[in-house]
Amino acid sequence: MSGYTTPKSASLPTPEPKVPSSKAASRSLAFALFIVLANVVLNTLTMSLVGPGTSPVLAWSLVVIHPLVVLALFALALAFGVLGLRETASGALRGRGRAVAGIVVGGFLLLLSFGTAILDIARTFLA
């Protein structure tokens, strides 16, 4: 005999059931990241359309539209983030971190967008 004994119970542990994820929390982070895409598209559009001979109406309309788009995306990120926090509070759904990240990232990008918009206005129209 080699000293090896067969274990009496060789059953595998049962995996824990997977907890579903909050869709609202994921949407919150997605809308926050859409702010980056909106900034890239709107800044590219502004750079290509606004020049020395540009109508002031077109320039001001782009200056007004840009923050409104960013504000609308942040409002969606915030609304879905709060909904995601409520859905994940009991622990029945996962995704609390995504909800918080959507609110924080969206808020940071909103402040950054408004800051750059103010600097653009000052540089373009007040110089």
N, C-alpha and C positions, 0 to 999 in steps of 0.2 A: 504494500500500500504506500502510496506517495503522500498521503496526508491531506489530499484534496477532498473536500466535502461539497456535495451539491447543495446549493441554497434551497431552502424549503419553499420560499415564495419568490418567483422570478417575474412578478408582474411589473409592468411599466407604470409609472405614475400617469394618471389621467391628466391631459392638458386642460387648463382652465379655459372656459368659454371666452371667446373674443368679444370685447366690449365695443359696440358700434361708436363711430366718431360723429361729432356734431358737424352737420353740413353748414350751419350758420357760422361756426368758427372758421371753417375753411374759406367760406366766402368773404369773411371779414379780411383775412390776410390777402386773398386774391384782389379785392378792391383796393386795398392799400398798395399793393404792388402795381396795379393798373395806373396809379398816380405817376409812377416813374415812366411808364409807356406814354401816358398823356403828355407829360412834360417834354419828352423827346419829340413826339409828333408835333406838338404845338410850337415848340421852340424852332424846330426845323422849318415849319410853315412860316413862322414870323421872320426868320432869317432870310427866307427866299422871297418873301413878298414885300418886306419893308426895306426901303432904300432911300436915297436922297430925294428922289422925285415922287415918293409915295404920298398919296392923299392922307391928310391927317385923320380923316374919318376911318379909313381902313386901319391905320396904325392904332388908333384908340380902340377900335372895335376888337382888334386882336388882343390888346392889353386888357380889355374887360372880359373877353371870353375865356382867356386862359385861367384866371383865378376862379371863375365860376365853374368851369369843368373840374378843376382840382377840388373845389369845395364840395361839389356834388359827389365826387368819388369818395372823399373823406366822410361825408354824411352817410353814405352806404356802408363804408368800412366800420364806422362807429355804431350804426344801427345793428348790423350783423354781429359785431363784436359783443355788444351788450346782450343780444339774444343768445349768442354762443356761451357767454358767461352764465346766463340764467339756465341754459340747458345742461351745462356741465357741473353746476353747483352741487347737485345731489350725488354725483359720481356715476350716474347711469350711462352717461356718454363721455367719451374722451374728447380732447381737443381744447382744453382750457388754455393751454399755452398758445395755441394758434389764435384764439380770440383775443388774448392779451397782446400778442404780437401785432395783430391787425390794427388794434386801437393805437398802440404806441408808435408803430412804424407809420401808420397813416397820419397821426398827429405831427410827427417829426417832419414828414415830407410836406405836409400842409404848411407848416411854419417855414420850411426851406423854400417852398415855391412862392409864398407870399413875400418873403425876404428878397428873393431874386427879382420878383416882379417890381417891387418898390425900387430896387437898385436900377433896374432897366428903365423905369419911368424917369428916375432922376437923371440917368445918364443920357437918355434919348431926348426927352422933352425939355429938360431944365438946363441943359448944357449950353 
